[in-house]
Amino acid sequence: MKLIRVIVSDTHLGTGRRRGMFNPMEDFHEDDRFAELVEYYSTAAYEDYEVELILNGDIFDLMKVELGGTWPTEITEAIAVEKLRLCLEGHPRVVAAWRRFLERRGKRITYIPGNHDPELYLPAVQRLFCSYVDPQETGKVHFVSTSEAYSLPEGIQIRHGHQFEAIHRFNLKNPMVPSRRGEPILELPWGSRWCMEVLFPAKRRRVHIDRMMPFRRFLLSSLLFDFRFTLWFWLRTSIHFLRYRMKTVRGFWARLLATPVVLKEEILAIADLDSAAIRTLRRLRGVHTLIVGHSHVPRVRTVEGGKLYINTGSWVRMINLDLDHLGREDGLTYALVEYDADGEPQTSLLRWRGLHREFEPVLSLP
């Protein structure tokens, strides 16, 4: 049986849309196209293939799920389960596509959690996911939850990519810590707390804010065109940075000296994910291809020694302010690994076009 692997990341499924209602926290609007992709690689020409669908992080945007009108920062296992349930119920077409995929012979799913869906590190959350997509309990769903990397025997390594950045890095060996009440909760990096306490409240007022690229260029231009909001955003971010990140540095002078170092190594480094990933690829022995996501910027680069770096981009429609990207489509991208007669892998970055549509619904903003 021939084998292929399909790698998708950063779909950011939220709680879905309701007819006549606008959900500012839902950025995934490609349910039909995503379901078509899953269907395509499990039927017709691929019906008799062995197909591994690798969901490489941020498949769900559990970080954006509100409970009781707020974003909980103390995430117990029960809260994590409820957040995933809301997302699964919000995207029935995608869930049904996964279920049909797993019902077919030779098809399996591998899930690598990202920084927007770290709840999938937890066993109870994994069980809920399987109950929706694999109700027959065939065991065809595998979670990569104790390592940041999923290594294939043929020299391909897959990572979501958030562990390259200190601001988003999780403790994978022990993701839970006791809360003040003694109940185990997810240990969130301070970047996740910033999203929930600063970025998402800002998204209620400026729904596009987390889809702008490059983000620093957007903020600088907003000082001219949206001064009051941008000033409020900068102040909230600065207060949050001092409160949650710099509190770990003891002493006024030590904190003052450490601030520029932290800004350089943790904040400014966010824009350099590709370089960090390529440096890692150069060091890895026995690995000729590294596939990541996270940055939402699709990339294909050849590294010395014949190594290949691929970023699978995103299924969220980003707004890019970079002149080099004007007029270019960056969404609906994924990686495909095929094997020749000798078992040698060939990896490509593709864009899903899907079926022809005479029309599409218009997403009206409030």
Secondary structure, 3 states (H helix, E strand, C coil): CCEEEEEECCCCECCCCCCCCCCCCCCCCCHHHHHHHHHHCCCHHHCCCEEEEEEECCCECHHHCCECCECCCCCCHHHHHHHHHHHHHHCHHHHHHHHHHHHCCCEEEEEECCCCCHHHHCHHHHHHHHHHHCCCCCCCEEECCCCCEEEECCCEEEECCHHHCHHHCCCCCCCEEECCCCCEEECCCHHHHHHHHHHHHHHHHCCCHHHEECHHHHHHHHHHHCHHHHHHHHHHHHHHHHHHHHHHCCCHHHHHHHHHHHHHHHHHHHHHHHHHHHHHHHHCCCCCEEEECCCCCCEEEEECCCEEEEECCECCCCEECCHHHCCCCCECEEEEEEECCCCCEEEEEEECCCCCCCCCCCCCCC
